[in-house]
Amino acid sequence: MKKLNRSVNLTSAIAISIGGMLGSGIFVLPGIAAAKTGSSIWLAYLLAAVCILPAALSKSELATAMPSSGGTYVYIERTFGPIFGTIAGIGLWLSLLLKSSFALVGFGAYLTVLVSIDEGFTKYAALFFLLVILGLNIVGIKKVGKVQIVIVTISLISLAAILIFGLPNINKDYLQPVFTDGNIGLISTVAFVYISYAGVTKIAAIAGEIKNPSVNLPRAMMLSLVIMSAIYVSVAFVLVGNIPMTDLGSDIKPIYTISNILGGTYIGYAAAIVGVITLVSMANSGVLAASRFPFAMAIDKLLPEFMSRIHSKYLTPVVTIVMTCLVMALVILFLDVEKIAKLASAFMVMMFISVNACVIILRETATQWYNPPYKSPFYPFIQLFGIVSGIILLILLGLVPLLAILIITIIGFLIYLKYGKKALRTGVLRKYGHRPALYLLYKKKNRRKARLTGDIVINSKFLDGEILDDAGVVVPLLGNEKSPEMLVEIGAALNTKEKLQVANIIEVPNQTFLEAVVDENPKVTALARRFSRLAKSNRINVDFESVVTHNISDTIYELSDQTHCDWLVFGWNGRARTGILINNPIGWLMTHINSNFALFKDNGVRYIGKVLIALTPGKNDKKFIEVADRISQFYGASFSFLRVVSEEISETDYNDLEQTSNALISGSIAESDLRIIKSNDSIETISNLSASYDLLILGSPKKDSWINVLFGSGKDKFTEKSACSVLRLTIKND
């Protein structure tokens, strides 16, 4: 398959991103926004940039993980599933066509400066140029990208000239009042101008064509956001400082007005020409982008098939282009400029909330195929800020935009029921979502066991392609293990049966055919050779298979069920908790599988001679000691049984604990001893002791703070500070 040529450098990427933002946000919106908050409009633009920053960072991460997948619609569809993909596709389509409609309304206002037509006919002028744009999009002339760069350059030069001549002429009297409606007016204006920055993430749609996307894509988004926020803030300040608020508040061609004031009639005409060209170009590119969303949805079987038709000669999606322009015409005719801007902002805010949620879900579920080269900083706080601030902005936009979002959600759900219900894809959240999230977002269904011959493919090129049905231990390899051999050794140490099953599991998105990943995998060949050598040298019975799957949890669940194993042994990164709302595959399995669990944190220790088992008193203490004894026998090691007690413990309780603990290790075969240490800092105590041991064995981790409980993002402090390798054991009650 041919790949896209990565020919877009950083400079070009910044130009494209700026081009996506430059238009109605500065040529039309400032006057209407100033009427809502006063001269503090510049602050509203600045706060809007801060609010959109999380979405830019999140989309940078998503785009580097899926650099050729096609944008926000696909990110949401892969994360939340076809239902939300359908709703998101419609929301994105509407947000772009509304923004383009807004640009054409502004274009009509600038046109009245150049052509003697009544303001009442500006809508019809906008409709005429919409018809021209329809024809251009069908024949594909918009593909001449150099024209867009020229237009952006002219616009930036014009705005720079306004700043140079406008800043010295600021009238301080015009800057009062700063706030016409207090803090609420300011924040609602932030929501209103939010749409001005929507184009910052458009560059992600061509991530597959950017050179070194893991570096250049985030840089392009951040630099273009900084540049455009500086332009918006400074130009807005110049506007309110040079135009009386009584005039600016109802002006939808403010760039013409300020140019006329500063430079006279002919400079005003020049600014009007720039406004006309910029806004038409923006509307044209908006139609180009918007029409692709229903087209992509039709290809994915989420909309009627006829919408996926392309023109036989021009190879453009003619049906969705016509449909997009038709809806834009209705918007221009029947909605006023303020309602168009509010609706466009509302839909874009909703999409950016979803983008931030996508990053949290994809990271927390630890889905195997999600491996972005660039990761958003300050995770998950930056994403949580984006979600919370987005919800606040949606509320402040008013009732009508909220009702519109609700209606679109209902329509999207009905469309999914009609056309998309047969879609075979499922979102990551549906696969690995924890119960409360699934109750909120999906109708709860009982998980059906997957047949190994159906939902996974076993690589049988050089393996026997059969999963054992009598293995005592199953070791799933997920690709992030430091030493697969060490993990298999731990599995062998835990095993009380003859055989051990090792399964290298490769998870791919639902959109990828499993068979396409099976062949020509040298890593699998290398693992098979290494485990064969390990089995011979350690005299253990290891069966190794490689499987490709769409769902790790279901596959491991079936492996556990088919093998009737006693233990599942996983490599572990030290995460202590699973979240309430979302879960990673290991977290889901820990709550659904009846076998015991062993999570091994490999800290590089290769020879185990001394084992430390640290337990708080519990009903499974005897079983834990038996496991520690078995592991010590396997390695020919000794083990120490550690109890950390409060410094204020009474002598009677201390003696009782010592007696019961000695009784627990009295039947051990391996050499063992008891250590009871008085300390009020168990983490520090165990950390210091771990330096004298090779393996630390702990019980199941416990949940604590509400953030960790909700999102499972905490680290196990015992494991994090341990100087040796750690084995976390979860023993199911009989």
Salt bridges, closest charged atoms under 4 A:
GLU61 OE1 - ARG363 NH2 2.79
GLU77 OE2 - ARG425 NE 2.42
GLU338 OE2 - LYS36 NZ 2.54
GLU338 OE2 - LYS342 NZ 3.99
GLU364 OE1 - ARG575 NH1 3.40
ASP470 OD2 - LYS499 NZ 3.72
GLU485 OE2 - ARG530 NE 2.71
ASP554 OD1 - ARG447 NH1 2.64
ASP561 OD1 - LYS449 NZ 3.29
ASP602 OD1 - ARG606 NH1 3.28
ASP621 OD2 - ARG643 NH2 2.95
ASP704 OD1 - ARG577 NE 2.94
ASP716 OD2 - ARG728 NH2 2.75
ASP734 OD2 - LYS623 NZ 3.05
